[in-house]
Amino acid sequence: MRCTVCGPTGHNKTSHHRNLPPKEKPLSRGRGRPRKIHHQDPAVTADEAKAAARVRRMHSYARAKAAAAAKKSCTKCFPAKCS
């Protein structure tokens, strides 16, 4: 089996970069959320997380509602184009 990184003229897949140490990955912050604040009270952190989740849920609901309204109005005007 040939290595997909090195191409057909390369070495075997099993030996690809085995002698190199693993690269350090940058810290993932996920969705632009700030890193965990370790010196903050857990109760305050939980309250802030609940508020943020509530806002995300509300925005998600509003987006879904707007998309449904757009789809509904779109099928009335152009039934051949919309699905």
N, C-alpha and C positions, 0 to 999 in steps of 0.2 A: 504494500500500500504506500503510495507516494504522499508526501507532505503537501497539503493544499496551500500553504504559505509560500514554500520555495518553488513550487511548480513541478512539472514532470521530470526535470533534470536534477532536482534536488535530492535530498537524502530521505530516509524513511521517516514516516510520521512519528514513530515511537521515540526517535532520538532527537527530535527537533528542539533545539535550545535547552537541552537537559542540563547543560553545565552552567547556565546562567541563573543567578539568584532571582527570585520573584520581584517584580517592580512594585514600588510603593504606589498605592492608589491615593488620589486626593480624597479628603473626607467628603462623603456625600451628605448633602443637606436636604435632599428630597423636597421637591415642589417649592423650593425657595424659603422653606421654614427655617427659622433661626436654630442654631445649635442649642442643646439642652443647657440650661443654666444650673450649675451644680449647687450654688450657694442659695438658691431660691427655695422657699418653703414648698413642699409637695402639694399642699392644699391649694396654694395660689396657682401653682403650675397646672393642676387639674382643672381649676375654674377657667383659666385662660384657654386651655385645650378644649373645654366644652364650648366656650364662646366661639372659638375659631371653627369648630366642627359645625356649630349651629349656623354660622354665616355661610360656610361652604355648602351645607345642605339646602339653605334657602336660595342661594345663587343657582345651584343645580336644578332645583325645582322651577325657578323662574326661567332658566334656559330651556328646560324641557317643555314648559308651557308655551313659550314663545315659538319654539320649533313646531309644536303641534298646531298652533294657530297659523303659522306661516304655511304649513303643509295643507291645512284645511282650506285656507283662502286661495292657495295656489291651485288646487285641484278644481276649484269652481271656475277659475279663469281659463286655465289651460289644461283640460283633462288629457289631451294627447301627449303633452310634454312631461307632466309630473307623474310620478309613480306612487 
